[in-house]
Amino acid sequence: MPDFLLHFLPQRVQMRAPLQGGHRAPKGPRARRLFGLAVLLMGAATAQAQVSATSDYLRSMDVNGDGRVALVEYQDWMSYAFDRMDGDADAVLRPGEVPGGRGKVITREQYRQRIAVTFNRQDANRDGVLDARELAAPPQ
């Protein structure tokens, strides 16, 4: 799993067995559901655009071609999985729309707000955009 998705998990999630890259799987039923959702979101996101390097992510997210990723571009790209799971297209994910059929209801706007928090952590120089270096770095 790419590092940038691991920061979507709550920091208090306890980890157990090592995964690829030295990361660990979460303990507890709630943590496992959150982890599963993160994995699912990543799977859907990679289905949108197969990427293997930071430059591929940058090109995929950078809609206006300026070599940087603005918040809206980042949110739009990262929201792909949410939109794909939202079967009735009402901008709300309910338990029945996610694998396992559990979890809290989340709106698309709430999801985009979470993504904005991550974006802001990654924007190390606070210029409102991510360059390739910031995009590759884990959020601070």
C-alpha positions in Angstrom: 0.0 0.0 0.0 1.4 3.4 -0.9 2.5 5.4 2.1 0.2 8.3 1.3 -2.8 6.2 2.1 -1.6 5.1 5.5 -2.1 8.6 6.9 -5.8 8.2 6.4 -5.9 5.8 9.3 -6.3 7.2 12.8 -3.0 7.7 14.5 -4.3 5.7 17.5 -4.8 2.6 15.4 -2.5 -0.1 16.9 -0.6 -2.1 14.4 0.0 -5.8 14.3 1.6 -7.9 11.5 4.1 -6.2 9.2 2.9 -5.4 5.7 4.9 -4.7 2.6 7.2 -1.7 3.3 7.4 -2.5 7.0 3.9 -1.2 7.8 1.7 -3.2 10.1 -1.9 -4.3 9.9 -4.3 -2.7 12.4 -5.7 -4.4 15.5 -9.4 -4.3 16.5 -12.6 -4.6 14.4 -13.0 -0.8 13.9 -9.4 -0.3 12.9 -9.6 -3.3 10.5 -12.7 -1.7 8.9 -10.9 1.6 8.5 -7.8 -0.1 7.1 -10.0 -2.1 4.7 -11.7 1.1 3.5 -8.2 2.7 2.9 -7.1 -0.4 1.0 -10.3 -0.3 -1.1 -10.0 3.4 -1.8 -6.4 2.8 -2.9 -7.5 0.0 -5.2 -10.1 2.1 -6.8 -7.8 5.0 -7.1 -5.1 3.0 -8.8 -7.7 1.6 -11.2 -8.3 5.2 -12.3 -4.7 5.7 -13.4 -2.0 3.1 -13.2 1.0 4.8 -11.6 4.3 3.5 -10.5 6.3 6.7 -9.6 5.7 10.1 -8.0 5.9 11.7 -11.4 3.0 9.4 -12.6 0.9 10.6 -9.6 1.8 14.2 -10.4 0.8 13.8 -14.1 -2.4 12.0 -13.1 -3.5 14.6 -10.6 -2.3 17.8 -12.4 -5.3 18.5 -14.5 -4.2 22.0 -15.6 -0.6 20.8 -16.5 1.3 23.4 -14.4 3.5 20.8 -12.8 1.9 21.2 -9.4 -1.1 19.8 -7.7 -3.7 22.2 -6.2 -6.0 21.2 -3.4 -9.0 20.8 -5.8 -7.0 18.6 -8.1 -5.8 16.5 -5.2 -9.3 16.2 -3.8 -10.8 15.4 -7.2 -8.3 12.6 -7.9 -8.5 11.2 -4.4 -12.3 11.2 -4.4 -12.5 8.8 -7.4 -12.9 5.8 -5.1 -15.6 7.5 -3.0 -17.6 8.4 -6.2 -17.2 4.8 -7.5 -18.6 3.3 -4.4 -21.5 5.8 -4.1 -23.9 3.5 -6.0 -26.9 5.8 -5.8 -24.8 9.0 -6.6 -26.2 10.9 -3.6 -22.8 12.0 -2.4 -23.2 9.9 0.8 -21.5 6.6 1.5 -23.7 4.4 3.7 -22.7 1.0 5.1 -24.5 -0.8 2.3 -22.3 0.9 -0.3 -19.0 -0.2 1.2 -17.5 -3.6 1.4 -18.4 -5.4 4.6 -21.5 -3.3 4.9 -20.3 -1.5 8.1 -19.1 1.8 9.2 -20.3 5.3 9.7 -22.1 7.3 7.1 -19.8 9.8 5.4 -20.7 12.5 2.9 -18.5 13.4 -0.1 -17.9 16.8 1.5 -16.7 15.2 4.8 -14.4 13.0 2.8 -13.0 15.9 0.8 -12.4 17.8 4.1 -10.3 14.8 5.3 -8.4 14.9 2.1 -7.8 18.6 2.6 -6.2 18.0 6.0 -3.8 15.5 4.4 -3.0 17.9 1.6 -2.2 20.6 4.1 0.1 18.3 6.0 1.9 17.5 2.8 2.2 21.1 1.7 5.5 21.6 3.5 6.2 25.1 2.2 2.6 26.2 2.7 2.3 27.6 -0.8 -1.1 26.0 -1.5 0.1 23.4 -4.0 2.1 20.2 -4.0 5.2 19.7 -6.1 6.7 16.3 -6.9 8.8 16.3 -3.7 5.9 17.2 -1.4 3.6 14.7 -3.2 6.1 11.9 -2.5 6.7 12.8 1.1 4.5 11.5 3.9 2.3 14.1 5.6 4.0 15.9 8.5 
